[in-house]
């Protein structure tokens, strides 16, 4: 409790602030797993800008290491500073393992789909990456005060926006981190948001393009029926999406004469929409990271619920601010970005947005928030290790996005050198946080063994945590391999699968 009201001088934080203060301290947990929970805030330079709220959990039995955790969406809230905030793909119980864990709201308060904070330049700068360093330095100062020494190892782990922040951490502040775990990372945020705008415009500016939940389920069921067995096993998981792309043809679902005749088929207009989203999506602008965005895995085994969230809940013009309407998540995020980051006008109608007319502003934003740099040499020379993972059925951030970044790394380092510090896995059936195979994986244990003991990752195993199929295993294969059932043995055991490209 002695840490309550502790102040951290601005000089101890590596980027400009007015210092930090601990606002609350409490003991939590159970005997054998007790910890001290600290809440605090980091004061902005601009007195009108919001604080960075952070949490730090200090276990009574400390393993000498620390784990910084990323957020989600546009952030805006401090969640429990343990891996529970990272969805099933994260390692459960880092705090129980003795890690000091910490995270922040990234420098503003609001919902994960609310970008209104961007009207404040300092809040935007914090979200774009500055908060990572500020939170890190404040937490390390408090950890040092509490235990009498700095962490011997410090890792970063995050999913989605948190994965984006993991890449930002090792690219921008490489000497602060010994390792990072980036799950579903968005290295090119501005690209993603422009692709989201393209989705909204394609759906709502074209009469008859909108696809109902029933039609979305029709597509998913047809894809699964055609592709489930292509990995050697009919288990509801499309584990060989490349073969699925070559096998399934959306034209098989065409309505007679291409006209919309109901929920059991697709019109030509709807087929054209699916085709556009299933290919690299043209952005209408050339950004530092490219002019197309990765295709969504609509025809590669994505699940029905994800399709509904992408295509929206009604054919009428959407109301992005309405909480009672489920609209396209990528479009919703893009709409927020256009209104608050680009136009700085809350009332702007993003369905009429022309990226080419705002190229300079979009490039400026990309230079501030994107983490596309493949030159990780400072991090690597420091001894850093990187684990990346992406679900093949992710409809919030398509897996091809992370494939593109991994290919950038391979071009920068060459495959042999790259494997000395990085691994990338694709998880079949896993969406952004759920899916037909809801993957749990000991990513933190794998990373720590590699960093601390020099043990490179061997064959990884993911475990399904869906209630109906809980406990079944499958290999988590190195990209570009996929897990193929070998035709015999327990279908719930990873030993019955082989990672292959065939």
C-alpha positions as CSV (number, residue, x, y, z in Angstrom):
1,X,0.0,0.0,0.0
2,X,3.1,2.2,0.3
3,X,3.0,2.9,-3.4
4,X,-0.3,4.8,-3.2
5,X,0.1,8.4,-4.3
6,X,3.6,7.6,-5.6
7,X,4.6,10.2,-8.2
8,X,6.9,9.5,-11.2
9,X,8.8,12.5,-12.4
10,X,8.5,13.4,-16.1
11,X,12.2,12.9,-16.5
12,X,11.8,9.2,-15.9
13,X,9.4,8.8,-18.8
14,X,11.2,8.8,-22.2
15,X,8.6,10.9,-24.1
16,X,7.1,14.3,-23.0
17,X,4.6,14.2,-20.2
18,X,3.9,16.0,-17.0
19,X,4.7,12.9,-15.0
20,X,2.6,10.1,-13.6
21,X,0.9,9.3,-10.3
22,X,-0.5,6.2,-8.7
23,X,-4.2,6.9,-7.8
24,X,-5.2,3.6,-6.2
25,X,-3.6,0.5,-4.7
26,X,-5.4,-2.7,-3.6
27,X,-4.6,-6.3,-2.7
28,X,-6.3,-8.9,-4.8
29,X,-6.2,-12.6,-5.6
30,X,-6.2,-15.7,-3.4
31,X,-3.6,-17.3,-1.2
32,X,-0.7,-18.4,-3.3
33,X,-1.8,-16.0,-6.1
34,X,-2.0,-12.7,-4.4
35,X,-1.0,-9.5,-6.1
36,X,-1.1,-5.8,-5.7
37,X,-3.2,-3.9,-8.2
38,X,-2.1,-0.4,-9.0
39,X,-4.1,2.1,-10.9
40,X,-2.6,5.3,-12.1
41,X,-2.5,8.0,-14.7
42,X,0.1,9.7,-16.9
43,X,-0.5,13.4,-17.3
44,X,-0.4,14.9,-20.8
45,X,1.6,17.9,-21.9
46,X,-1.5,19.6,-23.2
47,X,-3.7,20.2,-20.1
48,X,-6.8,19.8,-22.3
49,X,-5.8,16.4,-23.6
50,X,-6.9,13.2,-21.7
51,X,-4.7,11.3,-19.3
52,X,-3.3,7.9,-20.0
53,X,-4.9,5.6,-17.5
54,X,-2.9,2.5,-16.7
55,X,-3.0,-0.6,-14.5
56,X,-0.1,-2.5,-13.1
57,X,-0.4,-5.9,-11.3
58,X,2.4,-6.9,-9.0
59,X,2.4,-10.5,-7.9
60,X,3.7,-11.2,-4.3
61,X,5.7,-14.1,-5.7
62,X,7.5,-12.4,-8.7
63,X,9.3,-14.3,-11.4
64,X,11.4,-11.3,-12.1
65,X,9.8,-10.6,-15.5
66,X,7.1,-8.3,-16.9
67,X,4.4,-8.4,-19.6
68,X,2.9,-5.4,-21.3
69,X,-0.5,-5.9,-22.9
70,X,-2.1,-4.2,-25.9
71,X,-5.7,-3.1,-26.3
72,X,-8.4,-3.5,-29.0
73,X,-10.1,-1.4,-31.6
74,X,-9.6,2.3,-30.8
75,X,-8.8,1.3,-27.2
76,X,-10.3,3.8,-24.7
77,X,-10.5,1.7,-21.6
78,X,-8.1,-0.1,-19.2
79,X,-9.1,-3.8,-18.9
80,X,-7.7,-6.2,-16.4
81,X,-3.9,-6.2,-16.9
82,X,-3.7,-9.9,-17.4
83,X,-4.0,-12.1,-20.5
84,X,-7.7,-12.5,-20.0
85,X,-8.1,-9.3,-22.1
86,X,-6.4,-11.1,-25.1
87,X,-9.0,-13.6,-26.1
88,X,-8.5,-17.4,-26.2
89,X,-5.3,-17.2,-28.3
90,X,-3.4,-15.7,-25.3
91,X,-1.7,-17.6,-22.6
92,X,-3.9,-17.9,-19.6
93,X,-2.6,-16.8,-16.2
94,X,0.5,-14.8,-16.8
95,X,0.0,-13.2,-13.4
96,X,-0.3,-16.7,-11.9
97,X,3.0,-17.5,-13.4
98,X,4.6,-14.6,-11.6
99,X,4.7,-12.0,-14.3
100,X,4.2,-8.3,-13.4
101,X,1.6,-7.3,-16.0
102,X,0.4,-3.9,-17.1
103,X,-1.5,-2.0,-19.8
104,X,-3.3,1.3,-20.5
105,X,-6.3,2.8,-22.2
106,X,-3.8,4.2,-24.8
107,X,-4.4,7.8,-23.7
108,X,-8.2,8.4,-24.0
109,X,-11.5,7.2,-22.6
110,X,-14.2,5.8,-24.9
111,X,-15.5,2.7,-26.7
112,X,-13.4,0.5,-28.9
113,X,-15.3,1.8,-32.0
114,X,-15.0,5.5,-31.0
115,X,-12.3,7.6,-32.7
116,X,-13.6,11.0,-31.5
117,X,-10.5,11.3,-29.3
118,X,-8.5,11.9,-32.5
119,X,-9.7,15.5,-32.4
120,X,-7.0,16.0,-29.7
121,X,-3.6,15.9,-31.3
122,X,-1.9,14.6,-28.2
123,X,-4.5,11.9,-27.7
124,X,-4.0,10.9,-31.3
125,X,-0.2,10.8,-30.9
126,X,-0.6,8.6,-27.8
127,X,-2.9,6.2,-29.6
128,X,-0.5,6.1,-32.6
129,X,2.2,4.8,-30.5
130,X,3.5,7.2,-27.9
131,X,1.5,5.7,-25.1
132,X,3.4,2.4,-25.5
133,X,6.6,4.0,-24.4
134,X,5.0,6.2,-21.7
135,X,3.2,3.3,-20.1
136,X,6.3,1.1,-20.3
137,X,8.5,3.6,-18.6
138,X,6.0,4.4,-15.8
139,X,5.4,0.7,-15.2
140,X,9.1,-0.1,-15.1
141,X,9.7,2.7,-12.6
142,X,7.0,1.4,-10.3
143,X,8.2,-2.3,-10.7
144,X,11.7,-1.2,-9.8
145,X,10.4,0.7,-6.8
146,X,8.3,-2.2,-5.6
147,X,10.9,-5.0,-6.1
148,X,14.1,-3.1,-5.9
149,X,15.2,-4.1,-9.4
150,X,14.1,-3.8,-13.0
151,X,12.5,-6.8,-14.8
152,X,15.1,-9.2,-16.2
153,X,12.8,-9.8,-19.2
154,X,10.0,-7.6,-20.6
155,X,7.6,-8.9,-23.3
156,X,4.7,-7.4,-25.2
157,X,1.6,-9.3,-26.1
158,X,-1.5,-8.2,-27.9
159,X,-4.4,-9.2,-30.2
160,X,-5.8,-7.0,-33.0
161,X,-5.0,-3.4,-32.1
162,X,-2.9,-5.0,-29.4
163,X,-1.0,-6.9,-32.1
164,X,-0.5,-3.7,-33.9
165,X,0.9,-2.2,-30.7
166,X,3.2,-5.2,-30.3
167,X,4.8,-4.5,-33.7
168,X,4.9,-0.8,-32.8
169,X,6.7,-1.6,-29.6
170,X,9.5,-3.6,-31.2
171,X,9.9,-1.2,-34.2
172,X,9.8,2.1,-32.4
173,X,11.3,1.1,-29.0
174,X,13.3,-2.0,-29.7
175,X,15.7,-1.9,-26.7
176,X,12.7,-1.9,-24.3
177,X,11.5,-5.4,-25.2
178,X,13.0,-8.9,-25.2
179,X,10.2,-10.4,-27.1
180,X,6.7,-9.8,-28.6
181,X,3.6,-11.8,-29.4
182,X,1.5,-10.2,-32.1
183,X,-1.9,-12.0,-32.7
184,X,-4.0,-10.7,-35.6
185,X,-1.8,-7.6,-35.9
186,X,-2.7,-4.6,-38.0
187,X,0.6,-3.3,-39.3
188,X,-1.2,-1.0,-41.8
189,X,-4.1,0.7,-40.0
190,X,-4.9,3.3,-42.6
191,X,-5.1,0.6,-45.3
192,X,-7.5,-1.4,-43.1
193,X,-9.7,1.7,-42.6
194,X,-9.7,2.6,-46.3
195,X,-10.7,-1.0,-47.1
196,X,-13.5,-0.7,-44.6
197,X,-14.7,2.4,-46.3
198,X,-14.7,0.5,-49.6
199,X,-16.8,-2.2,-48.1
200,X,-19.4,0.3,-46.8
201,X,-19.5,2.1,-50.1
202,X,-19.8,-1.2,-52.1
203,X,-22.6,-2.4,-49.9
204,X,-24.7,0.7,-49.4
205,X,-24.0,2.7,-52.5
206,X,-25.0,-0.1,-54.8
207,X,-28.8,-1.1,-54.8
208,X,-29.3,-4.8,-54.2
209,X,-25.7,-5.4,-53.0
210,X,-26.4,-5.9,-49.3
211,X,-26.3,-9.6,-48.2
212,X,-28.6,-10.7,-45.5
213,X,-27.6,-12.9,-42.5
214,X,-29.5,-15.8,-44.2
215,X,-27.5,-15.3,-47.4
216,X,-24.3,-15.0,-45.5
217,X,-25.1,-18.3,-43.8
218,X,-25.8,-19.8,-47.2
219,X,-22.4,-18.8,-48.4
220,X,-20.6,-20.2,-45.3
221,X,-22.5,-23.5,-45.3
222,X,-21.8,-24.0,-49.0
223,X,-18.0,-23.2,-48.6
224,X,-17.8,-25.5,-45.6
225,X,-19.6,-28.3,-47.4
226,X,-17.2,-28.1,-50.3
227,X,-14.0,-27.5,-48.4
228,X,-14.2,-29.2,-45.0
229,X,-12.8,-32.5,-46.2
230,X,-9.9,-31.0,-48.2
231,X,-7.7,-31.3,-45.1
232,X,-8.5,-35.0,-44.8
233,X,-11.1,-34.7,-42.1
234,X,-14.7,-33.5,-41.9
235,X,-14.7,-31.7,-38.6
236,X,-16.2,-28.3,-39.3
237,X,-12.8,-26.7,-39.7
238,X,-11.6,-25.6,-43.1
239,X,-7.9,-26.2,-42.5
240,X,-6.7,-26.0,-46.2
241,X,-8.0,-22.6,-47.4
242,X,-5.8,-22.6,-50.4
243,X,-7.3,-25.8,-51.8
244,X,-10.7,-24.3,-50.8
245,X,-10.1,-21.3,-53.0
246,X,-9.4,-23.6,-56.0
247,X,-12.4,-25.8,-55.2
248,X,-15.4,-23.6,-54.3
249,X,-17.0,-21.4,-57.0
250,X,-19.4,-18.7,-55.8
251,X,-21.2,-19.0,-59.2
252,X,-22.8,-22.2,-57.9
253,X,-25.0,-20.0,-55.7
254,X,-26.3,-17.8,-58.5
255,X,-30.0,-17.1,-58.6
256,X,-31.8,-17.8,-61.9
257,X,-31.0,-15.1,-64.4
258,X,-28.9,-13.4,-61.7
259,X,-31.9,-11.8,-60.1
260,X,-32.5,-11.8,-56.3
261,X,-35.2,-14.4,-55.7
262,X,-34.7,-15.0,-52.0
263,X,-32.5,-16.4,-49.3
264,X,-31.4,-19.5,-51.2
265,X,-29.3,-17.8,-53.8
266,X,-27.2,-14.8,-54.7
267,X,-27.9,-12.1,-57.4
268,X,-25.3,-11.1,-59.8
269,X,-24.9,-7.8,-57.8
270,X,-24.3,-9.8,-54.6
271,X,-21.9,-12.2,-56.3
272,X,-19.9,-9.2,-57.6
273,X,-19.7,-7.8,-54.0
274,X,-18.4,-11.2,-52.7
275,X,-15.9,-11.3,-55.6
276,X,-14.6,-7.8,-54.8
277,X,-14.1,-8.7,-51.1
278,X,-12.5,-12.1,-51.9
279,X,-9.8,-10.4,-54.0
280,X,-7.2,-7.7,-52.9
281,X,-9.5,-4.7,-52.2
282,X,-8.6,-1.6,-54.3
283,X,-8.2,1.4,-52.0
284,X,-8.5,4.1,-54.6
285,X,-5.2,5.6,-53.3
286,X,-1.5,4.8,-53.1
287,X,-0.3,4.6,-49.5
288,X,3.2,3.8,-48.3
289,X,2.0,0.3,-47.6
290,X,0.3,-0.2,-51.0
291,X,-2.8,0.4,-53.0
292,X,-4.8,-2.8,-52.2
293,X,-5.8,-4.4,-49.0
294,X,-5.7,-8.2,-48.3
295,X,-8.9,-10.1,-49.3
296,X,-11.3,-11.2,-46.6
297,X,-11.6,-15.0,-46.3
298,X,-15.3,-15.2,-47.2
299,X,-14.7,-18.1,-49.5
300,X,-12.0,-19.7,-47.5
301,X,-13.9,-21.0,-44.4
302,X,-14.9,-17.9,-42.5
303,X,-17.9,-18.6,-40.1
304,X,-21.4,-17.4,-40.5
305,X,-21.5,-15.0,-37.6
306,X,-18.4,-13.2,-38.9
307,X,-20.0,-12.9,-42.3
308,X,-23.0,-11.2,-40.8
309,X,-20.9,-8.7,-38.9
310,X,-19.1,-7.8,-42.0
311,X,-22.0,-7.5,-44.4
312,X,-24.3,-5.6,-41.9
313,X,-27.8,-6.0,-40.6
314,X,-29.9,-4.1,-43.1
315,X,-30.1,-2.9,-46.6
316,X,-30.9,0.7,-45.6
317,X,-28.1,3.3,-45.3
318,X,-26.3,2.5,-42.0
319,X,-26.2,4.7,-38.9
320,X,-22.6,4.3,-37.7
321,X,-23.3,5.8,-34.3
322,X,-26.4,3.7,-33.6
323,X,-25.8,1.1,-30.9
324,X,-28.8,-1.0,-31.9
325,X,-27.6,-1.7,-35.4
326,X,-24.9,-4.2,-36.3
327,X,-23.1,-2.9,-39.3
328,X,-19.9,-3.9,-41.0
329,X,-17.1,-3.8,-38.3
330,X,-14.4,-2.8,-40.8
331,X,-16.7,-0.1,-42.3
332,X,-17.6,1.1,-38.9
333,X,-13.9,1.6,-38.0
334,X,-13.2,3.2,-41.3
335,X,-16.1,5.5,-40.9
336,X,-14.8,6.6,-37.5
337,X,-11.3,7.1,-39.0
338,X,-12.6,9.2,-41.9
339,X,-14.8,11.4,-39.8
340,X,-12.5,12.1,-36.9
341,X,-8.9,11.5,-38.2
342,X,-9.2,12.7,-41.8
343,X,-12.1,15.2,-42.0
344,X,-12.3,16.1,-38.3
345,X,-16.0,16.5,-38.8
346,X,-18.4,14.3,-36.7
347,X,-21.2,14.8,-39.2
348,X,-19.3,13.9,-42.3
349,X,-20.9,11.1,-44.5
350,X,-18.1,8.6,-45.2
351,X,-20.2,6.9,-47.9
352,X,-19.2,9.8,-50.2
353,X,-15.5,9.8,-49.2
354,X,-13.0,9.9,-52.0
355,X,-9.5,8.8,-50.7
356,X,-7.8,10.3,-53.7
357,X,-9.0,13.8,-52.8
358,X,-7.3,13.4,-49.3
359,X,-4.2,11.6,-50.3
360,X,-1.8,14.0,-48.4
361,X,-3.7,13.7,-45.1
362,X,-4.0,9.9,-45.4
363,X,-0.3,9.6,-46.0
364,X,0.4,11.8,-43.0
365,X,-1.8,9.6,-40.8
366,X,-0.1,6.4,-42.2
367,X,3.3,7.9,-41.3
368,X,2.2,8.4,-37.7
369,X,0.2,5.2,-36.9
370,X,1.3,2.4,-39.3
371,X,4.0,-0.1,-38.3
372,X,5.1,-1.4,-41.7
373,X,8.9,-1.3,-41.2
374,X,10.5,-4.7,-41.7
375,X,13.9,-3.5,-40.5
376,X,13.8,-5.0,-37.0
377,X,17.6,-5.2,-36.7
378,X,17.9,-3.1,-33.5
379,X,15.4,-5.4,-31.9
380,X,17.1,-8.6,-33.2
381,X,20.6,-7.4,-32.2
382,X,19.1,-6.8,-28.7
383,X,18.2,-10.5,-28.7
384,X,14.5,-10.0,-29.3
385,X,12.2,-12.7,-30.6
386,X,8.9,-12.4,-32.3
387,X,5.9,-14.7,-32.5
388,X,3.0,-13.9,-34.9
389,X,-0.3,-15.8,-35.3
390,X,-3.4,-15.2,-37.3
391,X,-6.7,-17.1,-37.6
392,X,-7.6,-18.3,-41.1
393,X,-11.3,-17.3,-40.6
394,X,-10.7,-13.8,-39.2
395,X,-13.2,-11.4,-40.8
396,X,-12.1,-8.3,-38.8
397,X,-8.5,-8.4,-40.0
398,X,-7.9,-10.8,-42.9
399,X,-5.1,-13.3,-42.4
400,X,-3.5,-12.2,-45.7
401,X,-2.6,-8.9,-44.0
402,X,-0.2,-10.7,-41.6
403,X,1.0,-12.9,-44.4
404,X,2.0,-9.7,-46.3
405,X,4.0,-8.4,-43.3
406,X,5.7,-11.7,-42.8
407,X,6.7,-11.7,-46.5
408,X,8.1,-8.2,-46.0
409,X,10.2,-9.6,-43.1
410,X,11.4,-12.5,-45.3
411,X,12.4,-10.1,-48.1
412,X,14.3,-8.0,-45.6
413,X,16.2,-10.8,-43.8
414,X,16.0,-13.9,-45.9
415,X,14.2,-17.0,-44.6
416,X,17.2,-18.5,-42.8
417,X,18.0,-15.4,-40.8
418,X,14.3,-14.6,-40.2
419,X,13.8,-18.0,-38.5
420,X,16.5,-17.1,-36.0
421,X,14.2,-14.6,-34.4
422,X,10.6,-14.9,-35.8
423,X,7.9,-17.5,-36.3
424,X,4.5,-17.1,-37.9
425,X,1.5,-19.4,-37.5
426,X,-1.9,-19.7,-39.2
427,X,-4.6,-21.1,-37.0
428,X,-7.4,-22.9,-39.0
429,X,-11.0,-22.2,-38.1
430,X,-10.0,-19.4,-35.7
431,X,-11.6,-16.0,-36.2
432,X,-10.7,-12.7,-34.4
433,X,-11.6,-14.3,-31.1
434,X,-13.7,-17.4,-31.6
435,X,-14.5,-19.7,-34.6
436,X,-15.1,-23.3,-35.3
437,X,-11.7,-23.9,-33.6
438,X,-11.3,-21.4,-30.8
439,X,-7.5,-21.6,-30.4
440,X,-5.7,-21.5,-27.1
441,X,-1.9,-21.6,-27.4
442,X,1.0,-21.3,-24.9
443,X,2.5,-18.4,-26.7
444,X,4.1,-16.8,-23.7
445,X,5.7,-20.0,-22.5
446,X,7.1,-20.6,-26.0
447,X,8.4,-17.1,-26.3
448,X,10.0,-17.2,-22.8
449,X,11.8,-20.5,-23.5
450,X,13.2,-19.0,-26.7
451,X,14.4,-15.7,-25.2
452,X,15.5,-16.9,-21.7
453,X,16.8,-20.4,-22.5
454,X,17.6,-20.3,-26.2
455,X,15.1,-23.0,-27.0
456,X,13.6,-22.3,-30.5
457,X,9.9,-23.1,-30.9
458,X,9.3,-26.7,-31.8
459,X,6.0,-28.0,-33.1
460,X,3.3,-25.8,-31.6
461,X,-0.1,-27.2,-30.5
462,X,-3.3,-25.3,-30.3
463,X,-6.2,-26.5,-28.1
464,X,-9.9,-25.8,-28.8
465,X,-11.7,-24.0,-26.0
466,X,-15.2,-24.1,-27.6
467,X,-17.6,-25.7,-25.2
468,X,-18.8,-28.4,-27.6
469,X,-15.3,-29.4,-28.8
470,X,-13.2,-28.4,-25.8
471,X,-9.8,-30.1,-25.5
472,X,-9.4,-31.2,-29.1
473,X,-5.9,-30.5,-30.4
474,X,-4.4,-29.6,-33.8
475,X,-0.9,-28.6,-34.8
476,X,-0.3,-24.9,-35.1
477,X,1.7,-25.0,-38.3
478,X,4.5,-22.6,-39.5
479,X,3.3,-20.6,-42.5
480,X,2.6,-21.7,-45.2
481,X,1.9,-25.2,-43.9
482,X,-1.5,-26.4,-42.8
483,X,-2.5,-29.4,-40.5
484,X,-3.6,-32.4,-42.5
485,X,-5.2,-35.4,-40.9
486,X,-3.1,-38.5,-41.6
487,X,-6.1,-40.7,-42.0
488,X,-5.8,-42.7,-38.8
489,X,-5.5,-42.0,-35.1
490,X,-7.5,-39.9,-32.6
491,X,-9.0,-37.0,-34.5
492,X,-8.7,-35.0,-31.2
493,X,-5.0,-35.4,-30.9
494,X,-2.4,-33.2,-32.7
495,X,-0.3,-36.3,-33.2
496,X,-2.8,-37.5,-35.8
497,X,-2.0,-34.5,-38.1
498,X,1.0,-33.5,-40.1
499,X,1.9,-30.0,-41.2
500,X,2.2,-29.9,-45.0
501,X,1.7,-27.8,-48.1
502,X,0.3,-30.8,-50.0
